[in-house]
Amino acid sequence: MITSLNAIDNKKTIAEHTAIILTYQNTGFLDKENAIKKYKDFNLMHQDYYAAMKIETCLTNTNINIEDAPSNVIINNLSAQLLWLAGEEYLKTMGIKL
């Protein structure tokens, strides 16, 4: 049951992130409040991703407060989350769990 709920959450996240990214790419509009909320929600639900990103920002000295980030940085972060989730889903189909 938990696995199926996670799959539903992941599909919802993919749809929401994709909608935000495509809207920005097609119109230049970004609802920053909504995008930042989705970004933070993802980090809370995917602690493995969050930990990896924290390590990367420490190693590269690129830490930025998401609330202060320009729109393109927020979009890049949402895109990175999408890639992580797609990779995680792909690995699951191969029987590999992170």
SEPA-852705 format. One record per residue: x, y, z of N, C-alpha, C in turn; chain; residue number from 0. Coordinates in Angstrom, 2 decimals. Example, Ala and Ser with C-alpha at 12.3 -4.5 7.8 and 13.67 -1.06 7.14 Angstrom:
// residues 2
NODE      nX      nY      nZ     caX     caY     caZ      cX      cY      cZ c   k
NODE   13.19   -5.69    7.80   12.30   -4.50    7.80   13.20   -3.30    7.80 A   0
NODE   12.85   -2.25    7.08   13.67   -1.06    7.14   12.90    0.03    7.87 A   1
***
This chain:
// residues 98
NODE      nX      nY      nZ     caX     caY     caZ      cX      cY      cZ c   k
NODE    0.82   -1.20    0.00    0.00    0.00    0.00    0.87    1.27    0.00 A   0
NODE    1.92    1.28    0.84    2.81    2.44    0.89    3.46    2.67   -0.47 A   1
NODE    3.89    1.60   -1.12    4.54    1.72   -2.43    3.60    2.35   -3.44 A   2
NODE    2.35    1.94   -3.45    1.40    2.50   -4.41    1.10    3.97   -4.09 A   3
NODE    1.07    4.33   -2.81    0.88    5.74   -2.45    2.07    6.58   -2.87 A   4
NODE    3.28    6.04   -2.71    4.48    6.75   -3.17    4.45    6.93   -4.67 A   5
NODE    4.01    5.92   -5.40    3.93    6.02   -6.86    2.95    7.11   -7.27 A   6
NODE    1.83    7.19   -6.57    0.83    8.24   -6.86    1.42    9.61   -6.55 A   7
NODE    2.08    9.74   -5.39    2.73   11.00   -5.03    3.78   11.40   -6.05 A   8
NODE    4.56   10.44   -6.51    5.60   10.73   -7.50    5.00   11.20   -8.81 A   9
NODE    3.93   10.57   -9.25    3.27   10.99  -10.50    2.69   12.40  -10.35 A  10
NODE    2.12   12.67   -9.20    1.58   14.01   -8.93    2.70   15.04   -8.95 A  11
NODE    3.81   14.71   -8.30    4.96   15.61   -8.26    5.49   15.87   -9.66 A  12
NODE    5.62   14.83  -10.45    6.09   14.98  -11.82    5.17   15.92  -12.60 A  13
NODE    3.88   15.72  -12.48    2.92   16.57  -13.19    3.01   18.03  -12.73 A  14
NODE    3.10   18.24  -11.43    3.15   19.60  -10.91    4.45   20.30  -11.30 A  15
NODE    5.57   19.62  -11.14    6.85   20.22  -11.52    6.89   20.53  -13.02 A  16
NODE    6.42   19.59  -13.82    6.41   19.78  -15.27    5.56   20.98  -15.66 A  17
NODE    4.40   21.12  -15.04    3.51   22.26  -15.34    4.19   23.58  -15.01 A  18
NODE    4.86   23.65  -13.88    5.55   24.88  -13.48    6.67   25.20  -14.47 A  19
NODE    7.46   24.19  -14.80    8.59   24.39  -15.72    8.11   24.80  -17.11 A  20
NODE    7.12   24.10  -17.63    6.61   24.43  -18.97    5.97   25.81  -19.02 A  21
NODE    5.24   26.18  -17.99    4.65   27.52  -17.94    5.74   28.58  -18.00 A  22
NODE    6.79   28.36  -17.23    7.91   29.32  -17.22    8.60   29.36  -18.60 A  23
NODE    8.84   28.21  -19.17    9.52   28.16  -20.47    8.68   28.79  -21.58 A  24
NODE    7.37   28.59  -21.52    6.49   29.08  -22.58    6.07   30.53  -22.41 A  25
NODE    5.99   31.01  -21.16    5.46   32.36  -20.93    6.42   33.28  -20.20 A  26
NODE    7.42   32.71  -19.55    8.31   33.52  -18.73    7.74   33.81  -17.36 A  27
NODE    6.53   33.32  -17.09    5.88   33.54  -15.79    6.22   32.42  -14.82 A  28
NODE    6.56   32.80  -13.60    6.80   31.83  -12.53    6.07   32.28  -11.28 A  29
NODE    5.16   31.45  -10.81    4.53   31.67   -9.51    5.55   31.22   -8.48 A  30
NODE    6.39   32.15   -8.05    7.52   31.81   -7.18    7.06   31.14   -5.89 A  31
NODE    6.01   31.64   -5.31    5.53   31.08   -4.04    5.16   29.60   -4.22 A  32
NODE    4.44   29.29   -5.26    4.05   27.90   -5.53    5.26   27.05   -5.88 A  33
NODE    6.15   27.56   -6.71    7.34   26.81   -7.11    8.23   26.51   -5.91 A  34
NODE    8.42   27.47   -5.05    9.25   27.27   -3.86    8.59   26.28   -2.91 A  35
NODE    7.28   26.34   -2.79    6.57   25.37   -1.95    6.77   23.95   -2.49 A  36
NODE    6.63   23.77   -3.80    6.83   22.45   -4.42    8.26   21.97   -4.21 A  37
NODE    9.22   22.89   -4.36   10.63   22.57   -4.15   10.87   22.08   -2.72 A  38
NODE   10.36   22.81   -1.75   10.55   22.45   -0.34    9.81   21.16    0.01 A  39
NODE    8.59   21.01   -0.50    7.83   19.77   -0.25    8.59   18.56   -0.76 A  40
NODE    9.17   18.68   -1.94    9.95   17.58   -2.53   11.12   17.23   -1.61 A  41
NODE   11.83   18.25   -1.15   12.98   18.01   -0.28   12.57   17.30    1.01 A  42
NODE   11.42   17.65    1.54   10.94   16.99    2.76   10.58   15.53    2.51 A  43
NODE   10.02   15.25    1.35    9.57   13.90    1.02   10.71   13.02    0.49 A  44
NODE   11.78   13.62    0.02   12.90   12.88   -0.58   14.19   13.28    0.11 A  45
NODE   14.36   12.79    1.31   15.52   13.16    2.12   16.84   12.74    1.47 A  46
NODE   16.82   11.66    0.70   18.04   11.22    0.00   18.48   12.28   -1.02 A  47
NODE   17.53   12.84   -1.74   17.82   13.91   -2.69   18.35   15.13   -1.95 A  48
NODE   17.65   15.51   -0.89   18.02   16.70   -0.12   19.44   16.57    0.41 A  49
NODE   19.78   15.41    0.95   21.12   15.19    1.48   22.18   15.31    0.38 A  50
NODE   21.90   14.72   -0.77   22.84   14.79   -1.89   23.04   16.24   -2.34 A  51
NODE   21.98   17.02   -2.40   22.09   18.41   -2.82   22.82   19.26   -1.79 A  52
NODE   22.61   18.97   -0.52   23.32   19.71    0.53   24.82   19.44    0.44 A  53
NODE   25.18   18.20    0.20   26.60   17.86    0.04   27.18   18.59   -1.17 A  54
NODE   26.44   18.58   -2.28   26.92   19.26   -3.49   27.12   20.75   -3.25 A  55
NODE   26.17   21.39   -2.58   26.29   22.84   -2.35   27.46   23.15   -1.42 A  56
NODE   27.72   22.27   -0.47   28.88   22.46    0.42   30.19   22.31   -0.36 A  57
NODE   30.25   21.30   -1.20   31.48   21.04   -1.96   31.76   22.11   -3.00 A  58
NODE   30.70   22.66   -3.59   30.88   23.64   -4.67   30.72   25.08   -4.20 A  59
NODE   30.40   25.25   -2.92   30.20   26.59   -2.36   29.16   27.38   -3.15 A  60
NODE   28.05   26.72   -3.48   27.00   27.36   -4.28   25.68   27.46   -3.52 A  61
NODE   25.75   27.49   -2.21   24.53   27.55   -1.41   23.83   28.89   -1.60 A  62
NODE   22.53   28.83   -1.86   21.73   30.03   -2.02   20.37   29.78   -1.36 A  63
NODE   19.85   30.79   -0.72   18.52   30.70   -0.13   17.51   30.69   -1.28 A  64
NODE   16.71   29.65   -1.37   15.79   29.49   -2.50   14.82   30.68   -2.62 A  65
NODE   14.47   31.27   -1.51   13.57   32.43   -1.55   14.21   33.64   -2.24 A  66
NODE   15.53   33.69   -2.22   16.26   34.80   -2.85   16.73   34.48   -4.26 A  67
NODE   16.49   33.27   -4.71   16.99   32.82   -6.01   16.19   33.44   -7.15 A  68
NODE   16.86   33.75   -8.26   16.12   34.21   -9.44   15.30   33.06  -10.03 A  69
NODE   14.35   33.40  -10.85   13.42   32.42  -11.42   14.13   31.26  -12.11 A  70
NODE   15.17   31.56  -12.89   15.85   30.49  -13.62   16.52   29.49  -12.68 A  71
NODE   17.00   29.93  -11.53   17.62   29.03  -10.56   16.55   28.13   -9.93 A  72
NODE   15.40   28.71   -9.63   14.30   27.91   -9.09   13.88   26.84  -10.10 A  73
NODE   13.75   27.24  -11.35   13.39   26.29  -12.41   14.45   25.20  -12.56 A  74
NODE   15.71   25.58  -12.50   16.79   24.58  -12.58   16.72   23.59  -11.43 A  75
NODE   16.38   24.07  -10.24   16.25   23.19   -9.10   15.06   22.25   -9.25 A  76
NODE   13.95   22.75   -9.75   12.79   21.88   -9.99   13.12   20.84  -11.06 A  77
NODE   13.87   21.25  -12.07   14.29   20.31  -13.12   15.18   19.22  -12.55 A  78
NODE   16.09   19.59  -11.66   16.97   18.61  -11.03   16.15   17.61  -10.21 A  79
NODE   15.14   18.11   -9.52   14.27   17.22   -8.76   13.54   16.25   -9.68 A  80
NODE   13.08   16.75  -10.82   12.41   15.89  -11.80   13.35   14.80  -12.31 A  81
NODE   14.57   15.17  -12.60   15.55   14.18  -13.08   15.82   13.13  -12.01 A  82
NODE   15.95   13.55  -10.78   16.16   12.61   -9.67   15.00   11.63   -9.59 A  83
NODE   13.79   12.17   -9.63   12.60   11.34   -9.51   12.47   10.39  -10.69 A  84
NODE   12.76   10.86  -11.89   12.70    9.99  -13.07   13.72    8.87  -12.96 A  85
NODE   14.92    9.20  -12.51   15.94    8.18  -12.32   15.54    7.18  -11.26 A  86
NODE   14.97    7.66  -10.17   14.51    6.77   -9.10   13.43    5.83   -9.61 A  87
NODE   12.49    6.35  -10.37   11.41    5.53  -10.92   11.97    4.49  -11.89 A  88
NODE   12.93    4.90  -12.70   13.54    3.97  -13.65   14.23    2.82  -12.92 A  89
NODE   14.98    3.17  -11.90   15.69    2.13  -11.12   14.70    1.16  -10.47 A  90
NODE   13.57    1.68  -10.01   12.55    0.81   -9.41   12.04   -0.21  -10.41 A  91
NODE   11.89    0.21  -11.68   11.42   -0.74  -12.69   12.44   -1.85  -12.93 A  92
NODE   13.69   -1.55  -12.60   14.75   -2.56  -12.74   14.95   -3.37  -11.46 A  93
NODE   14.13   -3.07  -10.44   14.22   -3.79   -9.18   15.27   -3.25   -8.24 A  94
NODE   15.75   -2.03   -8.49   16.76   -1.40   -7.66   16.10   -0.29   -6.86 A  95
NODE   16.26   -0.34   -5.55   15.67    0.69   -4.68   16.79    1.51   -4.06 A  96
NODE   16.64    2.82   -4.11   17.63    3.71   -3.49   17.45    3.72   -1.99 A  97
***
